[in-house]
Amino acid sequence: MLRISEVARRVGISSSALRAWEMVGLVAPQRTKSKYRLYTEADVRLLQRALFLRRARGLNPAAIVHVLKGQGIVSAPAEKELLPGQRFRRLRTRRRLSLAQVARATRVSVGFLSALERGQMRSSVATLRRIARFYRTNIPSLFEAAEENPGLVRPSQRKILETTAGVRMELLAWGHTAMEPHLFCIKPNGGSGESYAHEGEEFLHVLRGEFEIWLDGKEHHVLKTGDSLYFDSSTPHRWRNPGRSETRLLWINTPPTF
């Protein structure tokens, strides 16, 4: 049995990419009692095949799963492995809503919603927030199916959600009613998109890099490593990484309404 770091090295991809492929149902590693992922040699061969499809044919993870499923190599993803868009589709179909109805309510085009539900499109944080609000849920609920509060969370156990190619959120704890901590990793020029707001209060601390944020179109702050900011979540806010290297933030929401 192999740990995630060894598999990542052998396959030639990052550990975060491995976790993302797990979420779409490509692989299903076993877990130790401490929740560490364990992979088999068969998993490695499957991942190498998937990497070949991505590089040779330019397929995204959802398309790779579709191809391998058609070949009988992988099975359909379980509910906890669904992508955010696929979770939105399940929420929509359970409510017997059409794409047009959701599009009108969320101010998102039918074409975009359709591509998002099929896993062919990623969405900005602001758009995800708007759609999640329509379904009366929040963004962290899209990480994975609800699990019991673990208390202690190791780095390999974090729940990861990549909204766009430039923004990755790692949930550092879950199941709490008072606050919700994230590690945000933002590539240069990556950001939230349009402004968004929700109930609660927020605290962020820049661990590395630069961070730019606008509050209600009136306040504008450029934060650098070591800077912190506290603000009311109901204030419309948008943000981005204005620097040339990846920005890392500790971002805490209270209560968990993000």
C-alpha positions as CSV (number, residue, x, y, z in Angstrom):
1,M,0.0,0.0,0.0
2,L,1.3,3.4,-0.9
3,R,0.8,6.9,0.7
4,I,-0.5,9.8,-1.3
5,S,2.9,11.5,-1.5
6,E,4.6,8.4,-3.0
7,V,1.8,8.0,-5.5
8,A,2.0,11.7,-6.5
9,R,5.8,11.3,-7.1
10,R,5.4,8.1,-9.1
11,V,2.5,9.4,-11.3
12,G,4.0,12.9,-11.7
13,I,1.1,15.0,-10.4
14,S,0.5,16.9,-7.2
15,S,-1.2,15.5,-4.1
16,S,-4.0,18.1,-4.5
17,A,-4.6,16.8,-8.0
18,L,-4.9,13.3,-6.7
19,R,-7.5,14.4,-4.2
20,A,-9.4,16.2,-6.9
21,W,-9.4,13.0,-9.1
22,E,-10.7,11.1,-6.1
23,M,-13.6,13.5,-5.8
24,V,-14.7,12.8,-9.4
25,G,-14.6,9.1,-8.8
26,L,-11.4,8.2,-10.7
27,V,-9.9,6.3,-7.7
28,A,-11.1,5.3,-4.3
29,P,-8.1,4.8,-2.0
30,Q,-8.5,2.8,1.2
31,R,-8.3,4.7,4.5
32,T,-6.4,3.9,7.7
33,K,-8.1,4.4,11.1
34,S,-6.4,7.8,11.1
35,K,-8.0,8.6,7.7
36,Y,-4.8,8.5,5.8
37,R,-5.2,7.5,2.1
38,L,-3.6,4.2,1.0
39,Y,-3.3,3.3,-2.7
40,T,-2.6,0.0,-4.5
41,E,-0.4,-0.6,-7.5
42,A,-3.6,-1.0,-9.5
43,D,-4.5,2.6,-8.5
44,V,-1.1,3.8,-9.7
45,R,-1.6,2.2,-13.1
46,L,-5.1,3.7,-13.4
47,L,-3.8,7.1,-12.5
48,Q,-1.0,6.8,-15.1
49,R,-3.6,5.9,-17.7
50,A,-5.7,8.9,-16.7
51,L,-2.6,11.2,-16.9
52,F,-2.0,9.9,-20.4
53,L,-5.6,10.7,-21.5
54,R,-5.2,14.2,-20.1
55,R,-1.9,14.9,-21.8
56,A,-2.6,13.1,-25.1
57,R,-6.2,14.0,-25.6
58,G,-6.6,17.1,-23.4
59,L,-9.5,15.6,-21.4
60,N,-10.6,17.1,-18.1
61,P,-11.1,14.8,-15.1
62,A,-14.8,14.4,-15.6
63,A,-14.2,13.4,-19.3
64,I,-11.5,11.0,-18.2
65,V,-13.9,9.3,-15.8
66,H,-16.5,9.1,-18.5
67,V,-14.1,7.4,-21.0
68,L,-12.8,4.9,-18.4
69,K,-16.3,4.2,-17.2
70,G,-17.3,3.4,-20.7
71,Q,-14.4,1.0,-20.9
72,G,-15.6,-0.7,-17.6
73,I,-12.4,0.4,-15.8
74,V,-14.0,2.7,-13.2
75,S,-17.5,2.8,-11.8
76,A,-19.8,5.8,-11.5
77,P,-18.8,8.3,-8.7
78,A,-20.5,8.0,-5.3
79,E,-22.4,11.0,-4.0
80,K,-19.6,12.1,-1.8
81,E,-17.3,12.2,-4.9
82,L,-19.4,14.5,-6.9
83,L,-18.0,17.8,-8.3
84,P,-19.7,21.1,-7.2
85,G,-21.5,21.3,-10.5
86,Q,-22.8,17.8,-10.2
87,R,-24.0,18.5,-6.7
88,F,-25.9,21.5,-8.1
89,R,-27.5,19.3,-10.7
90,R,-28.7,16.9,-8.0
91,L,-30.1,19.8,-6.0
92,R,-31.9,21.1,-9.1
93,T,-33.4,17.7,-10.1
94,R,-34.5,16.9,-6.6
95,R,-36.5,20.2,-6.7
96,R,-37.8,19.5,-10.2
97,L,-36.4,22.7,-11.5
98,S,-35.3,23.4,-15.1
99,L,-32.0,25.0,-16.0
100,A,-33.9,28.0,-17.3
101,Q,-35.6,28.5,-13.9
102,V,-32.3,28.4,-12.0
103,A,-30.7,30.6,-14.6
104,R,-33.3,33.3,-14.2
105,A,-33.1,33.2,-10.4
106,T,-29.3,33.2,-10.2
107,R,-28.6,35.5,-13.2
108,V,-26.3,32.9,-14.7
109,S,-26.8,31.8,-18.3
110,V,-28.4,28.4,-19.1
111,G,-25.3,27.4,-21.1
112,F,-22.9,28.1,-18.3
113,L,-25.1,26.3,-15.8
114,S,-25.3,23.3,-18.1
115,A,-21.6,23.1,-18.6
116,L,-21.0,23.6,-14.8
117,E,-23.4,20.7,-14.0
118,R,-21.6,18.4,-16.5
119,G,-18.2,19.2,-14.9
120,Q,-17.0,21.0,-18.0
121,M,-16.8,24.4,-16.4
122,R,-15.4,25.9,-13.2
123,S,-17.0,28.8,-11.5
124,S,-15.7,31.8,-9.6
125,V,-16.3,32.0,-5.8
126,A,-18.8,34.8,-6.3
127,T,-20.9,32.8,-8.8
128,L,-20.7,29.6,-6.7
129,R,-21.9,31.6,-3.7
130,R,-24.8,33.0,-5.7
131,I,-25.9,29.5,-6.9
132,A,-25.4,28.0,-3.5
133,R,-27.5,30.7,-1.9
134,F,-30.3,29.9,-4.3
135,Y,-30.3,26.3,-3.2
136,R,-30.1,27.5,0.5
137,T,-26.7,25.9,1.1
138,N,-23.2,27.2,1.3
139,I,-19.9,26.7,-0.6
140,P,-18.2,24.4,2.0
141,S,-21.1,21.9,1.6
142,L,-19.7,21.3,-1.9
143,F,-16.4,20.0,-0.6
144,E,-17.7,16.5,0.2
145,A,-20.8,14.9,1.7
146,A,-21.2,15.8,5.4
147,E,-19.0,13.9,7.8
148,E,-18.7,13.8,11.5
149,N,-16.6,16.5,13.1
150,P,-13.1,15.0,13.3
151,G,-11.6,17.6,15.7
152,L,-8.0,16.9,14.6
153,V,-7.4,17.4,10.9
154,R,-4.1,16.3,9.3
155,P,-2.9,18.1,6.1
156,S,-3.7,15.0,4.0
157,Q,-7.3,15.0,5.4
158,R,-8.3,18.5,4.4
159,K,-11.3,18.8,2.1
160,I,-10.2,20.6,-1.1
161,L,-12.3,22.6,-3.5
162,E,-10.9,24.3,-6.6
163,T,-13.3,26.9,-7.8
164,T,-11.3,28.1,-10.8
165,A,-7.8,27.4,-12.0
166,G,-6.5,30.2,-9.9
167,V,-8.3,29.6,-6.5
168,R,-8.0,26.6,-4.3
169,M,-9.8,26.4,-0.9
170,E,-8.8,23.8,1.8
171,L,-11.2,23.3,4.6
172,L,-9.2,23.1,7.8
173,A,-12.1,22.0,10.1
174,W,-15.8,21.2,9.7
175,G,-18.9,20.3,11.6
176,H,-18.6,23.3,13.9
177,T,-21.4,25.8,14.4
178,A,-19.3,28.9,15.5
179,M,-16.6,29.3,12.9
180,E,-15.2,27.8,9.7
181,P,-11.5,28.1,8.9
182,H,-10.0,27.8,5.4
183,L,-6.6,27.9,3.8
184,F,-6.9,29.9,0.5
185,C,-4.3,29.4,-2.2
186,I,-4.6,32.0,-4.9
187,K,-2.5,32.1,-8.0
188,P,-1.4,35.5,-9.6
189,N,-4.5,37.3,-10.9
190,G,-6.7,34.7,-9.4
191,G,-9.7,36.1,-7.5
192,S,-13.3,36.0,-6.5
193,G,-14.8,37.5,-9.6
194,E,-17.7,39.9,-8.8
195,S,-18.6,41.0,-5.3
196,Y,-20.6,38.8,-3.0
197,A,-22.0,39.0,0.5
198,H,-23.5,36.8,3.2
199,E,-24.3,36.8,6.9
200,G,-21.6,36.8,9.5
201,E,-18.1,38.2,10.1
202,E,-14.7,37.3,8.6
203,F,-11.1,37.3,9.6
204,L,-8.2,36.8,7.2
205,H,-4.4,36.7,7.7
206,V,-1.9,36.7,4.9
207,L,0.5,33.9,5.3
208,R,2.4,34.5,2.1
209,G,2.2,36.9,-0.8
210,E,-0.1,39.8,-1.6
211,F,-3.8,40.2,-1.3
212,E,-6.1,42.9,-2.6
213,I,-9.7,43.4,-1.4
214,W,-12.5,45.8,-2.1
215,L,-15.3,46.3,0.5
216,D,-18.6,47.8,-0.7
217,G,-16.7,49.5,-3.5
218,K,-15.5,52.1,-1.0
219,E,-12.7,50.6,1.0
220,H,-9.7,49.2,-0.9
221,H,-6.9,47.4,0.9
222,V,-3.7,45.8,-0.3
223,L,-2.4,43.4,2.2
224,K,1.1,41.8,2.4
225,T,2.6,38.9,4.3
226,G,1.7,39.2,8.0
227,D,-1.2,41.6,7.5
228,S,-4.7,40.8,8.9
229,L,-8.2,42.1,8.2
230,Y,-11.5,41.8,10.0
231,F,-14.8,42.8,8.3
232,D,-18.6,42.3,8.3
233,S,-19.5,39.5,5.8
234,S,-22.7,41.4,4.8
235,T,-20.5,44.1,3.2
236,P,-20.2,43.2,-0.5
237,H,-16.6,42.2,-1.1
238,R,-14.4,41.0,-3.9
239,W,-10.7,40.2,-4.0
240,R,-7.7,39.0,-6.0
241,N,-4.0,38.2,-5.9
242,P,-2.2,41.2,-7.5
243,G,1.3,39.7,-7.0
244,R,3.5,37.6,-9.1
245,S,3.6,34.5,-6.8
246,E,0.9,32.4,-5.1
247,T,-0.9,34.0,-2.1
248,R,-1.8,31.9,0.9
249,L,-4.4,33.1,3.4
250,L,-5.9,31.8,6.7
251,W,-9.5,32.8,6.2
252,I,-12.1,32.3,9.0
253,N,-15.9,32.8,8.6
254,T,-18.2,33.0,11.6
255,P,-20.8,31.6,11.6
256,P,-20.3,29.1,8.7
257,T,-22.5,30.9,6.2
258,F,-20.0,31.3,3.4
